[in-house]
Amino acid sequence: MNILFFQNCISPHQMPYINELHKINDVHNIYVIVPEVNTETRKNMGWDSLIYNNNNDINFLVNPSLNYIINLFNKYNDTNTWGIFSGITSFPFVTKCFKLSLSFNIKRSIITEPPYLYNHPLWQHALRFAIKDWRFVKHIDKVFLMGDEFIPYYKFWSRKWDVIPFMYCTEWKERKDTIKPNNENSKLKILFVGSLSYRKNVQLIFKALSLLNESEQQEIELGIIGDGETRKELEQMATLIPQINILFYGTKPINTISDYMVQYDILCLPSLHDGWGAVINEAITLGLYAICSDHCGAKYIIKKSNLLCGSIFTNNNPNNLSEILKECIIKREQIRNEINKRIEWASNNIKGNIVANYFIRHLEK
Protein backbone atom coordinates (compact mmCIF):
# COMPACT_ATOMS: atom_id res chain seq x y z
CA MET A 1 0.00 0.00 0.00
CA ASN A 2 1.21 3.50 -0.91
CA ILE A 3 -0.32 6.49 0.88
CA LEU A 4 -0.24 10.08 -0.34
CA PHE A 5 -1.44 12.64 2.23
CA PHE A 6 -2.51 16.03 0.87
CA GLN A 7 -2.79 18.75 3.53
CA ASN A 8 -2.66 22.55 3.73
CA CYS A 9 0.43 22.27 5.97
CA ILE A 10 2.25 19.57 7.91
CA SER A 11 -0.48 18.85 10.44
CA PRO A 12 0.77 18.45 14.03
CA HIS A 13 -2.50 16.67 14.80
CA GLN A 14 -2.06 14.03 12.09
CA MET A 15 1.70 13.51 12.08
CA PRO A 16 1.74 11.50 15.35
CA TYR A 17 -0.05 8.61 13.59
CA ILE A 18 1.47 9.20 10.13
CA ASN A 19 4.89 8.81 11.78
CA GLU A 20 3.88 5.29 12.85
CA LEU A 21 2.55 4.01 9.52
CA HIS A 22 5.88 2.76 8.16
CA LYS A 23 6.00 0.20 11.00
CA ILE A 24 2.95 -1.58 9.56
CA ASN A 25 3.86 -4.38 7.14
CA ASP A 26 1.34 -3.51 4.43
CA VAL A 27 2.51 0.10 4.11
CA HIS A 28 5.31 0.77 1.63
CA ASN A 29 5.60 4.42 0.54
CA ILE A 30 4.30 7.40 2.51
CA TYR A 31 4.16 10.96 1.20
CA VAL A 32 3.03 14.15 2.94
CA ILE A 33 2.37 16.79 0.28
CA VAL A 34 1.75 20.39 1.35
CA PRO A 35 1.97 23.93 -0.07
CA GLU A 36 3.89 25.10 3.03
CA VAL A 37 5.42 23.52 6.11
CA ASN A 38 3.49 25.68 8.56
CA THR A 39 0.78 28.31 8.28
CA GLU A 40 1.42 31.74 9.77
CA THR A 41 -1.30 31.09 12.36
CA ARG A 42 0.37 27.92 13.56
CA LYS A 43 3.78 29.61 13.66
CA ASN A 44 2.32 32.31 15.90
CA MET A 45 0.94 29.56 18.15
CA GLY A 46 4.44 28.11 18.50
CA TRP A 47 4.10 25.02 16.33
CA ASP A 48 7.33 23.80 14.74
CA SER A 49 6.40 21.36 11.99
CA LEU A 50 10.03 21.08 10.82
CA ILE A 51 10.60 18.54 13.60
CA TYR A 52 8.70 15.96 11.57
CA ASN A 53 11.30 16.01 8.80
CA ASN A 54 13.47 13.81 11.02
CA ASN A 55 11.48 10.75 9.95
CA ASN A 56 13.34 9.31 6.96
CA ASP A 57 10.49 6.85 6.30
CA ILE A 58 8.21 9.67 5.11
CA ASN A 59 8.65 11.65 1.90
CA PHE A 60 7.81 15.33 2.50
CA LEU A 61 6.98 17.39 -0.57
CA VAL A 62 6.62 21.11 0.12
CA ASN A 63 5.03 23.26 -2.59
CA PRO A 64 5.70 20.84 -5.46
CA SER A 65 4.74 21.88 -8.98
CA LEU A 66 1.55 20.45 -10.45
CA ASN A 67 3.69 18.57 -13.00
CA TYR A 68 5.59 16.95 -10.15
CA ILE A 69 2.31 15.83 -8.58
CA ILE A 70 1.11 14.47 -11.94
CA ASN A 71 4.33 12.47 -12.24
CA LEU A 72 3.79 11.17 -8.69
CA PHE A 73 0.29 9.99 -9.60
CA ASN A 74 1.75 8.33 -12.70
CA LYS A 75 4.34 6.55 -10.60
CA TYR A 76 1.73 5.10 -8.23
CA ASN A 77 -1.12 4.76 -10.70
CA ASP A 78 -2.86 1.69 -9.30
CA THR A 79 -5.44 0.63 -6.72
CA ASN A 80 -2.72 -0.11 -4.16
CA THR A 81 -2.35 3.65 -3.77
CA TRP A 82 -4.52 5.81 -1.54
CA GLY A 83 -4.79 9.57 -1.90
CA ILE A 84 -5.83 11.02 1.49
CA PHE A 85 -7.18 14.55 1.16
CA SER A 86 -7.69 16.83 4.16
CA GLY A 87 -9.92 19.81 3.41
CA ILE A 88 -10.76 19.33 -0.27
CA THR A 89 -13.22 22.25 -0.17
CA SER A 90 -11.27 24.47 2.22
CA PHE A 91 -7.75 24.63 0.82
CA PRO A 92 -7.07 25.45 -2.87
CA PHE A 93 -3.89 23.37 -3.00
CA VAL A 94 -5.69 20.26 -1.74
CA THR A 95 -8.60 20.93 -4.13
CA LYS A 96 -6.21 21.10 -7.11
CA CYS A 97 -4.47 17.88 -6.13
CA PHE A 98 -7.80 16.10 -5.67
CA LYS A 99 -8.96 17.17 -9.14
CA LEU A 100 -5.64 16.06 -10.65
CA SER A 101 -6.05 12.64 -9.03
CA LEU A 102 -9.29 12.02 -10.92
CA SER A 103 -7.32 11.15 -14.06
CA PHE A 104 -5.61 8.26 -12.32
CA ASN A 105 -6.60 4.83 -11.08
CA ILE A 106 -5.99 5.37 -7.37
CA LYS A 107 -8.32 5.12 -4.39
CA ARG A 108 -9.36 8.28 -2.58
CA SER A 109 -10.34 9.15 0.94
CA ILE A 110 -11.09 12.43 2.65
CA ILE A 111 -10.39 13.40 6.23
CA THR A 112 -12.93 15.93 7.39
CA GLU A 113 -14.22 17.74 10.42
CA PRO A 114 -18.00 17.94 10.96
CA PRO A 115 -19.90 20.83 9.35
CA TYR A 116 -18.92 24.12 10.93
CA LEU A 117 -22.18 25.11 12.62
CA TYR A 118 -20.81 28.14 14.46
CA ASN A 119 -21.76 30.53 11.64
CA HIS A 120 -24.06 28.51 9.39
CA PRO A 121 -26.86 25.99 10.11
CA LEU A 122 -26.64 22.45 8.76
CA TRP A 123 -29.13 23.05 5.94
CA GLN A 124 -26.83 25.72 4.48
CA HIS A 125 -23.90 23.30 4.54
CA ALA A 126 -26.06 20.69 2.81
CA LEU A 127 -27.16 23.18 0.15
CA ARG A 128 -23.58 24.20 -0.52
CA PHE A 129 -22.51 20.56 -0.75
CA ALA A 130 -25.32 19.74 -3.18
CA ILE A 131 -24.43 22.68 -5.44
CA LYS A 132 -20.63 22.62 -5.35
CA ASP A 133 -19.37 19.22 -4.19
CA TRP A 134 -21.92 16.59 -5.22
CA ARG A 135 -20.00 15.93 -8.47
CA PHE A 136 -17.04 14.63 -6.48
CA VAL A 137 -18.95 12.10 -4.36
CA LYS A 138 -18.54 9.19 -6.77
CA HIS A 139 -14.74 9.60 -6.70
CA ILE A 140 -14.42 9.20 -2.93
CA ASP A 141 -14.21 5.71 -1.43
CA LYS A 142 -13.92 6.42 2.30
CA VAL A 143 -14.65 9.31 4.64
CA PHE A 144 -12.66 9.62 7.88
CA LEU A 145 -14.84 11.86 10.01
CA MET A 146 -13.68 13.58 13.18
CA GLY A 147 -15.94 12.07 15.85
CA ASP A 148 -19.11 10.11 15.21
CA GLU A 149 -21.94 12.59 15.56
CA PHE A 150 -22.39 13.41 11.86
CA ILE A 151 -22.02 9.90 10.41
CA PRO A 152 -25.69 9.86 9.22
CA TYR A 153 -25.20 13.23 7.50
CA TYR A 154 -22.27 11.96 5.43
CA LYS A 155 -23.84 8.59 4.70
CA PHE A 156 -26.84 10.46 3.30
CA TRP A 157 -24.75 11.67 0.37
CA SER A 158 -23.71 8.24 -0.88
CA ARG A 159 -24.70 4.68 -0.11
CA LYS A 160 -21.26 3.50 -1.17
CA TRP A 161 -19.41 5.76 1.22
CA ASP A 162 -17.71 4.04 4.12
CA VAL A 163 -17.89 6.72 6.82
CA ILE A 164 -15.44 5.99 9.63
CA PRO A 165 -15.31 7.81 12.98
CA PHE A 166 -11.82 9.16 13.36
CA MET A 167 -9.76 11.46 15.59
CA TYR A 168 -6.86 13.83 15.61
CA CYS A 169 -4.02 12.82 17.87
CA THR A 170 -1.15 14.60 19.56
CA GLU A 171 2.48 13.82 20.30
CA TRP A 172 2.74 11.48 23.24
CA LYS A 173 4.21 13.06 26.35
CA GLU A 174 5.15 11.05 29.39
CA ARG A 175 4.04 12.56 32.66
CA LYS A 176 7.32 13.12 34.49
CA ASP A 177 5.78 12.10 37.77
CA THR A 178 2.55 10.50 38.86
CA ILE A 179 2.32 12.47 42.08
CA LYS A 180 -1.13 13.92 42.60
CA PRO A 181 -0.96 17.69 42.04
CA ASN A 182 -2.71 18.47 45.33
CA ASN A 183 -3.33 16.92 48.70
CA GLU A 184 -6.81 15.72 49.53
CA ASN A 185 -7.92 18.94 51.19
CA SER A 186 -6.57 21.31 48.56
CA LYS A 187 -8.61 23.17 45.99
CA LEU A 188 -9.85 21.69 42.74
CA LYS A 189 -7.65 23.18 40.02
CA ILE A 190 -9.26 23.88 36.63
CA LEU A 191 -7.35 24.92 33.50
CA PHE A 192 -8.29 26.39 30.12
CA VAL A 193 -5.79 26.37 27.25
CA GLY A 194 -6.50 28.11 23.95
CA SER A 195 -7.23 31.41 22.29
CA LEU A 196 -9.41 33.84 24.22
CA SER A 197 -11.85 34.21 21.33
CA TYR A 198 -15.63 34.40 21.36
CA ARG A 199 -15.79 30.97 19.71
CA LYS A 200 -13.82 29.40 22.56
CA ASN A 201 -16.46 30.84 24.91
CA VAL A 202 -14.30 31.03 28.04
CA GLN A 203 -16.90 33.40 29.51
CA LEU A 204 -19.02 30.32 30.13
CA ILE A 205 -16.55 29.01 32.72
CA PHE A 206 -16.87 32.26 34.66
CA LYS A 207 -20.67 32.19 34.40
CA ALA A 208 -20.74 28.61 35.68
CA LEU A 209 -18.40 29.43 38.57
CA SER A 210 -20.59 32.40 39.56
CA LEU A 211 -23.52 29.99 40.01
CA LEU A 212 -21.66 28.08 42.73
CA ASN A 213 -22.26 29.09 46.32
CA GLU A 214 -19.50 30.87 48.19
CA SER A 215 -18.18 27.78 49.97
CA GLU A 216 -17.99 25.89 46.65
CA GLN A 217 -16.19 28.80 45.02
CA GLN A 218 -13.59 28.73 47.77
CA GLU A 219 -12.79 25.14 46.76
CA ILE A 220 -11.67 26.12 43.24
CA GLU A 221 -8.67 27.63 41.47
CA LEU A 222 -8.74 28.56 37.79
CA GLY A 223 -5.88 28.98 35.33
CA ILE A 224 -6.19 30.55 31.88
CA ILE A 225 -3.46 29.99 29.30
CA GLY A 226 -3.90 32.04 26.13
CA ASP A 227 -4.72 35.51 24.92
CA GLY A 228 -7.14 37.19 22.59
CA GLU A 229 -10.07 39.48 22.05
CA THR A 230 -12.04 38.53 25.18
CA ARG A 231 -9.22 38.86 27.73
CA LYS A 232 -10.30 42.22 29.15
CA GLU A 233 -13.88 41.01 29.46
CA LEU A 234 -12.71 37.88 31.28
CA GLU A 235 -10.52 39.88 33.64
CA GLN A 236 -13.54 42.01 34.50
CA MET A 237 -15.67 38.90 35.08
CA ALA A 238 -12.96 37.57 37.41
CA THR A 239 -13.45 40.54 39.74
CA LEU A 240 -17.06 39.45 40.28
CA ILE A 241 -16.00 36.13 41.85
CA PRO A 242 -13.23 37.22 44.26
CA GLN A 243 -13.46 33.97 46.27
CA ILE A 244 -11.79 32.14 43.37
CA ASN A 245 -8.07 32.51 42.72
CA ILE A 246 -7.84 33.08 38.94
CA LEU A 247 -4.49 33.18 37.15
CA PHE A 248 -4.13 34.65 33.65
CA TYR A 249 -0.89 33.22 32.30
CA GLY A 250 -1.11 34.76 28.84
CA THR A 251 0.30 32.94 25.82
CA LYS A 252 2.87 30.26 26.58
CA PRO A 253 5.20 28.34 24.23
CA ILE A 254 3.59 25.14 22.99
CA ASN A 255 6.40 23.00 24.39
CA THR A 256 5.76 24.26 27.93
CA ILE A 257 1.99 23.67 28.08
CA SER A 258 2.38 20.17 29.52
CA ASP A 259 4.39 21.61 32.44
CA TYR A 260 1.37 23.73 33.35
CA MET A 261 -1.17 20.98 32.73
CA VAL A 262 0.29 18.58 35.28
CA GLN A 263 -0.28 21.19 37.99
CA TYR A 264 -4.04 20.97 37.39
CA ASP A 265 -6.82 18.44 37.94
CA ILE A 266 -9.21 19.38 35.15
CA LEU A 267 -9.04 20.78 31.62
CA CYS A 268 -12.17 22.63 30.52
CA LEU A 269 -12.95 23.41 26.85
CA PRO A 270 -16.26 25.32 26.59
CA SER A 271 -16.15 26.10 22.84
CA LEU A 272 -19.29 27.11 20.98
CA HIS A 273 -17.78 25.03 18.17
CA ASP A 274 -14.55 23.09 17.80
CA GLY A 275 -14.04 20.74 14.87
CA TRP A 276 -11.97 18.74 17.31
CA GLY A 277 -10.10 20.40 20.19
CA ALA A 278 -6.73 18.63 20.44
CA VAL A 279 -6.07 20.14 23.86
CA ILE A 280 -8.45 17.43 25.14
CA ASN A 281 -6.06 14.75 23.82
CA GLU A 282 -3.09 16.47 25.43
CA ALA A 283 -4.84 16.75 28.78
CA ILE A 284 -6.00 13.13 28.93
CA THR A 285 -2.55 11.92 27.86
CA LEU A 286 -1.19 13.64 30.97
CA GLY A 287 -3.90 12.21 33.21
CA LEU A 288 -6.17 15.24 33.53
CA TYR A 289 -9.95 14.93 33.68
CA ALA A 290 -11.37 16.72 30.61
CA ILE A 291 -14.65 18.62 30.42
CA CYS A 292 -15.95 19.95 27.11
CA SER A 293 -19.11 21.19 25.45
CA ASP A 294 -21.11 18.87 23.22
CA HIS A 295 -20.09 21.05 20.25
CA CYS A 296 -16.46 19.89 20.46
CA GLY A 297 -15.45 17.01 18.21
CA ALA A 298 -13.12 15.67 20.91
CA LYS A 299 -16.13 14.72 23.04
CA TYR A 300 -15.88 11.52 20.97
CA ILE A 301 -12.89 10.30 23.00
CA ILE A 302 -14.53 11.23 26.30
CA LYS A 303 -17.55 9.13 25.30
CA LYS A 304 -15.24 6.37 24.08
CA SER A 305 -13.65 6.23 27.53
CA ASN A 306 -17.09 5.66 29.12
CA LEU A 307 -16.58 9.00 30.91
CA LEU A 308 -13.47 7.76 32.73
CA CYS A 309 -11.60 10.63 31.09
CA GLY A 310 -14.11 13.42 31.48
CA SER A 311 -17.59 14.88 31.20
CA ILE A 312 -19.62 16.58 28.46
CA PHE A 313 -22.02 19.46 29.03
CA THR A 314 -24.72 21.05 26.87
CA ASN A 315 -23.33 23.76 24.63
CA ASN A 316 -23.37 27.27 26.13
CA ASN A 317 -25.30 26.09 29.20
CA PRO A 318 -23.76 27.57 32.38
CA ASN A 319 -26.17 25.67 34.64
CA ASN A 320 -25.13 22.31 33.19
CA LEU A 321 -21.43 23.14 33.44
CA SER A 322 -21.93 24.43 37.00
CA GLU A 323 -23.52 21.12 38.04
CA ILE A 324 -20.59 19.19 36.59
CA LEU A 325 -18.13 21.39 38.47
CA LYS A 326 -20.04 20.76 41.70
CA GLU A 327 -19.72 17.01 41.12
CA CYS A 328 -16.01 17.43 40.46
CA ILE A 329 -15.51 19.27 43.75
CA ILE A 330 -17.15 16.34 45.54
CA LYS A 331 -15.18 13.66 43.69
CA ARG A 332 -11.85 15.49 43.41
CA GLU A 333 -9.97 12.74 45.25
CA GLN A 334 -11.32 10.16 42.82
CA ILE A 335 -10.26 12.38 39.93
CA ARG A 336 -6.74 12.57 41.39
CA ASN A 337 -6.57 8.88 42.16
CA GLU A 338 -7.45 7.98 38.55
CA ILE A 339 -4.63 9.94 36.89
CA ASN A 340 -2.79 6.74 35.96
CA LYS A 341 -5.97 5.08 34.73
CA ARG A 342 -6.55 7.93 32.28
CA ILE A 343 -2.94 7.81 31.09
CA GLU A 344 -3.24 4.06 30.55
CA TRP A 345 -6.52 4.51 28.66
CA ALA A 346 -4.90 7.16 26.46
CA SER A 347 -1.96 4.87 25.71
CA ASN A 348 -4.33 2.11 24.60
CA ASN A 349 -6.74 4.28 22.63
CA ILE A 350 -5.40 7.61 21.33
CA LYS A 351 -1.63 7.19 21.02
CA GLY A 352 -0.16 7.56 17.52
CA ASN A 353 0.54 3.85 16.92
CA ILE A 354 -3.01 2.92 17.95
CA VAL A 355 -4.54 5.48 15.59
CA ALA A 356 -2.19 4.35 12.78
CA ASN A 357 -3.30 0.73 13.04
CA TYR A 358 -6.96 1.76 13.20
CA PHE A 359 -6.47 3.90 10.08
CA ILE A 360 -4.86 1.08 8.06
CA ARG A 361 -7.44 -1.48 9.17
CA HIS A 362 -10.20 0.69 7.73
CA LEU A 363 -8.30 1.43 4.52
CA GLU A 364 -7.93 -2.32 3.97
CA LYS A 365 -11.62 -3.15 4.52
C-alpha positions as CSV (number, residue, x, y, z in Angstrom):
1,M,0.0,0.0,0.0
2,N,1.2,3.5,-0.9
3,I,-0.3,6.5,0.9
4,L,-0.2,10.1,-0.3
5,F,-1.4,12.6,2.2
6,F,-2.5,16.0,0.9
7,Q,-2.8,18.8,3.5
8,N,-2.7,22.6,3.7
9,C,0.4,22.3,6.0
10,I,2.3,19.6,7.9
11,S,-0.5,18.8,10.4
12,P,0.8,18.5,14.0
13,H,-2.5,16.7,14.8
14,Q,-2.1,14.0,12.1
15,M,1.7,13.5,12.1
16,P,1.7,11.5,15.4
17,Y,0.0,8.6,13.6
18,I,1.5,9.2,10.1
19,N,4.9,8.8,11.8
20,E,3.9,5.3,12.8
21,L,2.6,4.0,9.5
22,H,5.9,2.8,8.2
23,K,6.0,0.2,11.0
24,I,2.9,-1.6,9.6
25,N,3.9,-4.4,7.1
26,D,1.3,-3.5,4.4
27,V,2.5,0.1,4.1
28,H,5.3,0.8,1.6
29,N,5.6,4.4,0.5
30,I,4.3,7.4,2.5
31,Y,4.2,11.0,1.2
32,V,3.0,14.1,2.9
33,I,2.4,16.8,0.3
34,V,1.7,20.4,1.3
35,P,2.0,23.9,-0.1
36,E,3.9,25.1,3.0
37,V,5.4,23.5,6.1
38,N,3.5,25.7,8.6
39,T,0.8,28.3,8.3
40,E,1.4,31.7,9.8
41,T,-1.3,31.1,12.4
42,R,0.4,27.9,13.6
43,K,3.8,29.6,13.7
44,N,2.3,32.3,15.9
45,M,0.9,29.6,18.2
46,G,4.4,28.1,18.5
47,W,4.1,25.0,16.3
48,D,7.3,23.8,14.7
49,S,6.4,21.4,12.0
50,L,10.0,21.1,10.8
51,I,10.6,18.5,13.6
52,Y,8.7,16.0,11.6
53,N,11.3,16.0,8.8
54,N,13.5,13.8,11.0
55,N,11.5,10.8,9.9
56,N,13.3,9.3,7.0
57,D,10.5,6.8,6.3
58,I,8.2,9.7,5.1
59,N,8.6,11.7,1.9
60,F,7.8,15.3,2.5
61,L,7.0,17.4,-0.6
62,V,6.6,21.1,0.1
63,N,5.0,23.3,-2.6
64,P,5.7,20.8,-5.5
65,S,4.7,21.9,-9.0
66,L,1.5,20.5,-10.5
67,N,3.7,18.6,-13.0
68,Y,5.6,17.0,-10.1
69,I,2.3,15.8,-8.6
70,I,1.1,14.5,-11.9
71,N,4.3,12.5,-12.2
72,L,3.8,11.2,-8.7
73,F,0.3,10.0,-9.6
74,N,1.8,8.3,-12.7
75,K,4.3,6.5,-10.6
76,Y,1.7,5.1,-8.2
77,N,-1.1,4.8,-10.7
78,D,-2.9,1.7,-9.3
79,T,-5.4,0.6,-6.7
80,N,-2.7,-0.1,-4.2
81,T,-2.4,3.7,-3.8
82,W,-4.5,5.8,-1.5
83,G,-4.8,9.6,-1.9
84,I,-5.8,11.0,1.5
85,F,-7.2,14.6,1.2
86,S,-7.7,16.8,4.2
87,G,-9.9,19.8,3.4
88,I,-10.8,19.3,-0.3
89,T,-13.2,22.2,-0.2
90,S,-11.3,24.5,2.2
91,F,-7.7,24.6,0.8
92,P,-7.1,25.5,-2.9
93,F,-3.9,23.4,-3.0
94,V,-5.7,20.3,-1.7
95,T,-8.6,20.9,-4.1
96,K,-6.2,21.1,-7.1
97,C,-4.5,17.9,-6.1
98,F,-7.8,16.1,-5.7
99,K,-9.0,17.2,-9.1
100,L,-5.6,16.1,-10.6
101,S,-6.0,12.6,-9.0
102,L,-9.3,12.0,-10.9
103,S,-7.3,11.1,-14.1
104,F,-5.6,8.3,-12.3
105,N,-6.6,4.8,-11.1
106,I,-6.0,5.4,-7.4
107,K,-8.3,5.1,-4.4
108,R,-9.4,8.3,-2.6
109,S,-10.3,9.1,0.9
110,I,-11.1,12.4,2.7
111,I,-10.4,13.4,6.2
112,T,-12.9,15.9,7.4
113,E,-14.2,17.7,10.4
114,P,-18.0,17.9,11.0
115,P,-19.9,20.8,9.3
116,Y,-18.9,24.1,10.9
117,L,-22.2,25.1,12.6
118,Y,-20.8,28.1,14.5
119,N,-21.8,30.5,11.6
120,H,-24.1,28.5,9.4
121,P,-26.9,26.0,10.1
122,L,-26.6,22.5,8.8
123,W,-29.1,23.1,5.9
124,Q,-26.8,25.7,4.5
125,H,-23.9,23.3,4.5
126,A,-26.1,20.7,2.8
127,L,-27.2,23.2,0.1
128,R,-23.6,24.2,-0.5
129,F,-22.5,20.6,-0.8
130,A,-25.3,19.7,-3.2
131,I,-24.4,22.7,-5.4
132,K,-20.6,22.6,-5.3
133,D,-19.4,19.2,-4.2
134,W,-21.9,16.6,-5.2
135,R,-20.0,15.9,-8.5
136,F,-17.0,14.6,-6.5
137,V,-18.9,12.1,-4.4
138,K,-18.5,9.2,-6.8
139,H,-14.7,9.6,-6.7
140,I,-14.4,9.2,-2.9
141,D,-14.2,5.7,-1.4
142,K,-13.9,6.4,2.3
143,V,-14.6,9.3,4.6
144,F,-12.7,9.6,7.9
145,L,-14.8,11.9,10.0
146,M,-13.7,13.6,13.2
147,G,-15.9,12.1,15.8
148,D,-19.1,10.1,15.2
149,E,-21.9,12.6,15.6
150,F,-22.4,13.4,11.9
151,I,-22.0,9.9,10.4
152,P,-25.7,9.9,9.2
153,Y,-25.2,13.2,7.5
154,Y,-22.3,12.0,5.4
155,K,-23.8,8.6,4.7
156,F,-26.8,10.5,3.3
157,W,-24.7,11.7,0.4
158,S,-23.7,8.2,-0.9
159,R,-24.7,4.7,-0.1
160,K,-21.3,3.5,-1.2
161,W,-19.4,5.8,1.2
162,D,-17.7,4.0,4.1
163,V,-17.9,6.7,6.8
164,I,-15.4,6.0,9.6
165,P,-15.3,7.8,13.0
166,F,-11.8,9.2,13.4
167,M,-9.8,11.5,15.6
168,Y,-6.9,13.8,15.6
169,C,-4.0,12.8,17.9
170,T,-1.1,14.6,19.6
171,E,2.5,13.8,20.3
172,W,2.7,11.5,23.2
173,K,4.2,13.1,26.3
174,E,5.2,11.1,29.4
175,R,4.0,12.6,32.7
176,K,7.3,13.1,34.5
177,D,5.8,12.1,37.8
178,T,2.5,10.5,38.9
179,I,2.3,12.5,42.1
180,K,-1.1,13.9,42.6
181,P,-1.0,17.7,42.0
182,N,-2.7,18.5,45.3
183,N,-3.3,16.9,48.7
184,E,-6.8,15.7,49.5
185,N,-7.9,18.9,51.2
186,S,-6.6,21.3,48.6
187,K,-8.6,23.2,46.0
188,L,-9.9,21.7,42.7
189,K,-7.7,23.2,40.0
190,I,-9.3,23.9,36.6
191,L,-7.4,24.9,33.5
192,F,-8.3,26.4,30.1
193,V,-5.8,26.4,27.2
194,G,-6.5,28.1,24.0
195,S,-7.2,31.4,22.3
196,L,-9.4,33.8,24.2
197,S,-11.9,34.2,21.3
198,Y,-15.6,34.4,21.4
199,R,-15.8,31.0,19.7
200,K,-13.8,29.4,22.6
201,N,-16.5,30.8,24.9
202,V,-14.3,31.0,28.0
203,Q,-16.9,33.4,29.5
204,L,-19.0,30.3,30.1
205,I,-16.6,29.0,32.7
206,F,-16.9,32.3,34.7
207,K,-20.7,32.2,34.4
208,A,-20.7,28.6,35.7
209,L,-18.4,29.4,38.6
210,S,-20.6,32.4,39.6
211,L,-23.5,30.0,40.0
212,L,-21.7,28.1,42.7
213,N,-22.3,29.1,46.3
214,E,-19.5,30.9,48.2
215,S,-18.2,27.8,50.0
216,E,-18.0,25.9,46.6
217,Q,-16.2,28.8,45.0
218,Q,-13.6,28.7,47.8
219,E,-12.8,25.1,46.8
220,I,-11.7,26.1,43.2
221,E,-8.7,27.6,41.5
222,L,-8.7,28.6,37.8
223,G,-5.9,29.0,35.3
224,I,-6.2,30.5,31.9
225,I,-3.5,30.0,29.3
226,G,-3.9,32.0,26.1
227,D,-4.7,35.5,24.9
228,G,-7.1,37.2,22.6
229,E,-10.1,39.5,22.0
230,T,-12.0,38.5,25.2
231,R,-9.2,38.9,27.7
232,K,-10.3,42.2,29.2
233,E,-13.9,41.0,29.5
234,L,-12.7,37.9,31.3
235,E,-10.5,39.9,33.6
236,Q,-13.5,42.0,34.5
237,M,-15.7,38.9,35.1
238,A,-13.0,37.6,37.4
239,T,-13.4,40.5,39.7
240,L,-17.1,39.5,40.3
241,I,-16.0,36.1,41.8
242,P,-13.2,37.2,44.3
243,Q,-13.5,34.0,46.3
244,I,-11.8,32.1,43.4
245,N,-8.1,32.5,42.7
246,I,-7.8,33.1,38.9
247,L,-4.5,33.2,37.1
248,F,-4.1,34.6,33.7
249,Y,-0.9,33.2,32.3
250,G,-1.1,34.8,28.8
251,T,0.3,32.9,25.8
252,K,2.9,30.3,26.6
253,P,5.2,28.3,24.2
254,I,3.6,25.1,23.0
255,N,6.4,23.0,24.4
256,T,5.8,24.3,27.9
257,I,2.0,23.7,28.1
258,S,2.4,20.2,29.5
259,D,4.4,21.6,32.4
260,Y,1.4,23.7,33.3
261,M,-1.2,21.0,32.7
262,V,0.3,18.6,35.3
263,Q,-0.3,21.2,38.0
264,Y,-4.0,21.0,37.4
265,D,-6.8,18.4,37.9
266,I,-9.2,19.4,35.1
267,L,-9.0,20.8,31.6
268,C,-12.2,22.6,30.5
269,L,-12.9,23.4,26.9
270,P,-16.3,25.3,26.6
271,S,-16.1,26.1,22.8
272,L,-19.3,27.1,21.0
273,H,-17.8,25.0,18.2
274,D,-14.5,23.1,17.8
275,G,-14.0,20.7,14.9
276,W,-12.0,18.7,17.3
277,G,-10.1,20.4,20.2
278,A,-6.7,18.6,20.4
279,V,-6.1,20.1,23.9
280,I,-8.4,17.4,25.1
281,N,-6.1,14.7,23.8
282,E,-3.1,16.5,25.4
283,A,-4.8,16.7,28.8
284,I,-6.0,13.1,28.9
285,T,-2.6,11.9,27.9
286,L,-1.2,13.6,31.0
287,G,-3.9,12.2,33.2
288,L,-6.2,15.2,33.5
289,Y,-10.0,14.9,33.7
290,A,-11.4,16.7,30.6
291,I,-14.6,18.6,30.4
292,C,-16.0,20.0,27.1
293,S,-19.1,21.2,25.4
294,D,-21.1,18.9,23.2
295,H,-20.1,21.1,20.2
296,C,-16.5,19.9,20.5
297,G,-15.4,17.0,18.2
298,A,-13.1,15.7,20.9
299,K,-16.1,14.7,23.0
300,Y,-15.9,11.5,21.0
301,I,-12.9,10.3,23.0
302,I,-14.5,11.2,26.3
303,K,-17.6,9.1,25.3
304,K,-15.2,6.4,24.1
305,S,-13.7,6.2,27.5
306,N,-17.1,5.7,29.1
307,L,-16.6,9.0,30.9
308,L,-13.5,7.8,32.7
309,C,-11.6,10.6,31.1
310,G,-14.1,13.4,31.5
311,S,-17.6,14.9,31.2
312,I,-19.6,16.6,28.5
313,F,-22.0,19.5,29.0
314,T,-24.7,21.0,26.9
315,N,-23.3,23.8,24.6
316,N,-23.4,27.3,26.1
317,N,-25.3,26.1,29.2
318,P,-23.8,27.6,32.4
319,N,-26.2,25.7,34.6
320,N,-25.1,22.3,33.2
321,L,-21.4,23.1,33.4
322,S,-21.9,24.4,37.0
323,E,-23.5,21.1,38.0
324,I,-20.6,19.2,36.6
325,L,-18.1,21.4,38.5
326,K,-20.0,20.8,41.7
327,E,-19.7,17.0,41.1
328,C,-16.0,17.4,40.5
329,I,-15.5,19.3,43.7
330,I,-17.2,16.3,45.5
331,K,-15.2,13.7,43.7
332,R,-11.8,15.5,43.4
333,E,-10.0,12.7,45.3
334,Q,-11.3,10.2,42.8
335,I,-10.3,12.4,39.9
336,R,-6.7,12.6,41.4
337,N,-6.6,8.9,42.2
338,E,-7.5,8.0,38.6
339,I,-4.6,9.9,36.9
340,N,-2.8,6.7,36.0
341,K,-6.0,5.1,34.7
342,R,-6.5,7.9,32.3
343,I,-2.9,7.8,31.1
344,E,-3.2,4.1,30.5
345,W,-6.5,4.5,28.7
346,A,-4.9,7.2,26.5
347,S,-2.0,4.9,25.7
348,N,-4.3,2.1,24.6
349,N,-6.7,4.3,22.6
350,I,-5.4,7.6,21.3
351,K,-1.6,7.2,21.0
352,G,-0.2,7.6,17.5
353,N,0.5,3.9,16.9
354,I,-3.0,2.9,17.9
355,V,-4.5,5.5,15.6
356,A,-2.2,4.4,12.8
357,N,-3.3,0.7,13.0
358,Y,-7.0,1.8,13.2
359,F,-6.5,3.9,10.1
360,I,-4.9,1.1,8.1
361,R,-7.4,-1.5,9.2
362,H,-10.2,0.7,7.7
363,L,-8.3,1.4,4.5
364,E,-7.9,-2.3,4.0
365,K,-11.6,-3.2,4.5
